[in-house]
Amino acid sequence: MKITKISAAAAAAIMMAAAMCGCGKSSGASSSTSESKPAQSAESGAAEGGNESGGEGLKEFTTACDGTAKVTVEGDKFMAGGKEIWFNGVNTPWDKWNDFGGGFNFEFWQDHFAKLHDAGVNASRIWICCNGDVGMEISPDGTFTGATTAHWEDLDDLFFLAESYNIYIMATVQSFDHYKDTNQNYKAWRELIQSDEKTDQYIDNYIIPLVKRYDACDYLWSIDLCNEPDWIIEEDSCGKLKWDGPQKYYAKACSAIHANSDVLVTVGMGMIKYNSDSQVKNVISDEALQGLDIDWEKYDKDKAYVDFWSTHWYAWMIPNWGVIYEHTPGGFGLTDDRPSVIGEMPAADPKYGDEGLTGAYEEAYQNGFRGVFAWKSSGSDDGCGLWKDIEPTIRAMLEAHEDEIFPLGKK
C-alpha cells in the first residue's frame, strides 16, 4: 500500500472509505549517543498552553478508528476487540534524532511502517520527543508552555500511518537524554522535573493535549512517560537527581492520562533494579506513586498507576539479574497483577546463542511476557543490531502466533 502525503483530515477520509481501522548498551550509556544532532532551538508556532487541540489554528486530528481495535488490559493480558493480543514489537525510536517538530520525513516512516507490517510487526516504540531540544516550548527556568505546531502536525502524520499499517504505537515522551548535560535545554528540564508547578504545566500543556488529541486513534495504545529514568538518578551527567521529582511526574501524568483518555501508560525502566521490590525498590508501584506528597485535589490518587510493566534488558545485566526472557515476569521480580513487556532488548547479541533472537522472543512468549520490543529497527547501528537482525524473528513469530499478533486479522 502506497500513500501520498496529504493532510491528516484528507487522509482520514480516505481511511474511512477504505474501512481500514475498525473490524549492548552498557550501564549508563545513551541509546542515542552516535545519532544525536547538534542542539537546535525550538521552532515558533507553539501550541497555546492547555489548548486541547494541541495548538491554536491547528486542524483537528480525525481518525477512521471506531474503538474496536483499542488495546485494553484484562488481568495480566492485553486485549484488542475482545481477543488477546501479543506484541510482536520493535523499537523504531527515530529516523533522525528529534523527528517530530524537526526533520520528520513522511516517506521514510511510510516505507518503514509498510516494511514492518508486511513482516508481521504489530507494535513499535517510538520516541516522539528525544531530548526536548526540538518541538517543545520550554524556558530556561523550566516554564513549559506547550509543543510547536510542527510537532503536532508531524504526530498527525505518524498516527495516520499507524492506522494505515495497523501498527500500535508506544509513544515515549521523555528520555534521560532530556536531563543530560550535552542537551541544550538540560537545565530547564531539570528545573521542570523538580518543581511541582512546572511539572503541572508540562502535564496540562502537553501530556493532556497529547492523549486527548489522539485518544480516538486506536493505534496510540500507550504512553511511555520516560525512557530509562534510572540514569537520571545514577549518572552525574544526567543530574543525579533524587527520585522524588520524577516519581511525582509519573504519578501526576498517570492520573491525568487515565482521567482524560483510554490510552494506557507505563515507564520504560532501564533496569529491574528500580522496577521490583525484590530488588532495590519498585519506584513506580501503585503504593510508591500514590504515597507521594501531591495535590490530590488536582489529581485523582486512585488513577495514579501504570497499566503495565516495561522493563529493559541487555546482556551487561546478566551478572546482577540474569536473563529476563528465561524467567516469568514474576520470576524476574515483576508483579503479575498487570501485563509485562520487554520494552527494549538487543536485536543482536552473542548471548542468544544458536536459537538467536527468535529463541529469545519465543521463550519470552512462553514465559508470559505479553510482548517484546527489540532495539532497533531504524537509525544507525549502535552495536545492538538493526532491522536485518530482527526481521527473521518477526516473521517466525508471525508464523507461529498470527492469531494473537493480529487478533482482528492482518490487513
Helices and strands as residue ranges (DSSP letters): H 8-18, E 71-74, E 77-80, E 83-85, E 87-91, I 99-103, H 106-119, E 123-127, E 136-138, E 144-147, H 149-164, E 168-172, G 176-179, H 186-193, H 196-202, I 203-207, H 208-214, E 220-227, H 230-234, G 236-238, H 244-260, E 264-268, G 272-274, H 286-290, G 301-303, E 309-312, G 315-317, H 318-321, G 324-326, G 330-332, E 340-346, G 350-355, H 356-366, E 371-375, H 387-405
